[in-house]
């Protein structure tokens, strides 16, 4: 079937784009430490016009090395999964997801600078989990279970259990990713249909079903089809030999 495996092709972008994003946030943090800058005020500051700049800038800003490290690995793994399993929609999910997550944080957040890529991580988590369940493709469903098995504990941090953690950003990301999972339908791998699920399937032509009678009883040996004897005709053709032709000419 054409297109069955077109959605699952490895390319350099599967690893290259996530690595580039991770490298960029590390460079930003290195620049802060090396030259003594503090970019925290560029984060999302809710319900402030100036704070809207953080919608695009906050994912690249982290408070310390621990904050940066805890976002690096899940960001790398989840974004790589996005580019491999949902390649046609990867950039759409990233751009829309980052923007909407930032806007929702701006609307819901406490009056503080919300920074870090954790909102993007939660957005990816929500999209990958719910999209795999909705798509019903066995590979995407398996991915959903793997994602929730590895990062399922993150769900607790959408609650205000730590005043230092932007649970509003986490909640915004999870909601955004979940909504995108329901809205994005094109370019997603379709579930593989079995033979009997195909519209062209005809039960009466199925060799297996022929072993059952109308009552559902199994027939071990099917009756041999009656063979119709066909009349065989043999047609002989005579081809004269060249020597016979010569004799005929001499007799003349």
N, C-alpha and C positions, 0 to 999 in steps of 0.2 A: 504494500500500500504506500503510495507516495506521501511523503511528509511525516511518516511514522516516527522517524528518528531525526528529522531536521531540527527539532528543538533542542537536541542534546548533543551539540557538537562543541568540542573543546577548541578554544582559540587563545591567542596570547592575551586578549582582553579580559578573559576570565580571571586571570591572575594579575595582569598588568594594571588594570584600572583600580582595583582595590589596593594594590601596593602603592600606586601613585597617590591615592587619597590618604592612606596611612602615613606615607612618607611626608606628605605636605603638612599634616598636623604635627608631626614630630619636628619638622623644620621650624614651624611657628613657635613651638615651645622652646626649642634650642635658641632661637633668636631672642626670645624674652629673657632667658637665663643668661645668655652670652653678653647681651648689651644692656641688661638691666631694665627692660621694659615690662609693663604690666598692662595686658590687653583685656583684663576682666571687664572694664567699663564698656567694651564693645559687645558685650553679651546682650541677650534679650532682656530689656527692662519693661515689664508689662504696663500697658496702657500709657505709654509715653511715646511721642513722635520720634524722639531721638532713639529710643529703645528698639524701634523697628529695624534698625540696621543690624541688630543681632540675629534677625531671622536668617540671614545668609552667612553672617560672620561667626556666630556662636559655635557651630560645630568644629571650628578650627582652633578654639581657645580652650585651654584646660588649666585648672588651678595648680596642680602639682604633678609630679611624676607618677604617683599612685593612681590619680584620676585618669591620666593619659593611658597608662598601661592597662587598666581595667576596661577601657573602651577599645583599645587597639585590636586585641585578638578577636572578640566577637564581631567587630566591624569588618575585619579582614575575612573571616569565615562566612559571615552572612551575606556580605556583598559579593563574594566570589560565587556563592550558591545562587544568588540572584542573576548574575551574568551568565551562569551556565544553564540553569533550568528555565529561566525566563528571559532569554537573550533579546527577543524582539521588543520587550517592554521594560528592559532594565533601566535605561536612561529616563524613561517616562516616570517610572516609580521613584527613582532617586530625586529628580528635579521637583516633581510635584510633592513627593513625600517630605523632603527637606523644607520646602516652602510652607506647606500646610502645617507641619509640625511646629515650625517657628511661630506662625501666626496664632495657632491655638495656644501655645505657651504664652504668647504676648497677651492673649485674652484672659487666660485662666490663672496665670502665675501670681505669686506673691510679689510685693514691691522689692525686688532684688535683681541682681544681675545673674541671669540663667545662662550658664556656659557649658560647653562639652558636646561630644558627639553621641551621648547616650540616647538622646531623643531619636537620632537616626537609627541607632541600634534597635530600639524598641519598635520603630516603624518597620524595619526590615523583618524583625521577628514576627510582628503581627501579620505582615503581608505573606511571608513564606508559610506560616502555619495555616492560616485560613484559606489561602489560595489553593494549597495542596488538597485540603479537604473538599473544597468546592469543585475543583477540576476533576476529581475522581480518577485521575490517571495514576497507575500504581507507583510510578517513580515519584511523582509529586506528592502523593499521599505518604510514601515512605519518608520523603524529605521532611514533611510536616512532623512526623513522629520523632525523627532524629533531632530536629530543631527544638521541639518541646522537651525532649529527654535531656538535651545538653543545657539549654538555657531556660527551662521552665521555671526555675527558682527566681528568675528576674521579676516574675509577676508580683512578688511581694513589694517591690520598690515603686509600684504605681500608687502605693498608699503612703500617707505622711508619717512614716515610722522614724525618719531621721531628718531633723530640721536643716541639716547641711546638704541634703540631697534634693535636687529639683524633681520631686515626684510629679509635678505638673508637666514637666517636659517629657517624662517617661509615659505618663498617661496620654499626653497629646500624640506622642509617637505611636503608641499601641493603637489608639483609636484611628489615626490616620492610615496606618498600614492595613488595618482590618477593613476599613471602608474601601480602600483601593483594591483590596482582594475581591470584593464583591462587584466593583464597578468595571474593572479591567477584564474583558472577556476575549478580545481578539488577540491572536498571536500566542495563545496558550495551548499546550499539547492536549489533544483530545484523548479520551479513554479508548483503549484498543477493544474493538468489538469481537466477540467470539463468532464462529460461523453461524450459530443459531440466532444470533442477535442481528444479523445482517438483513436488510429489507428484501434481498434477493433470495433468502433462504427458503427452500421448499421441503417440508418435512417428508413428503412422499418419496423424495429422491435420496433421502439420507440412508446410507447403507446400514448404519447402526439401528435406526428405528425400524427397518424392515424385519428385524429379528423379534418384533413384538406384534402380537395380534391385536384386534380391536378391543380386547378385554385387558390388555396390558400383560399378557402371559408371554414369557420368553420362548422363542422358537430357536432351538439349538442349531438345527440344520434347515436351511431354506429349501423348498422344493425346487428341483432343477427345472429350468425353463424348457418348455417343449421345443424340440428342434424340428423344423420343417425341412423335410427332404427336398432338395432342389434337383430338378432334372438336369443331368449333365449331358451335354452335347459335345461330341468329338467330331471335328471337321478336318478331313484330310485334304491336302492340296498337293497336286502333282506338278513337279518342276522337271521338265525334260533335261536330260544330260547333254552336254556339249557334243559327246561322241555320237549320240543318236542323231543329232542335227547334221553332223558331217556325213553320216551314212545316208541320210535321207537326200542330201544334196548330190552324192555320188550316184545314187540310184536314178536320179533324174537325168 
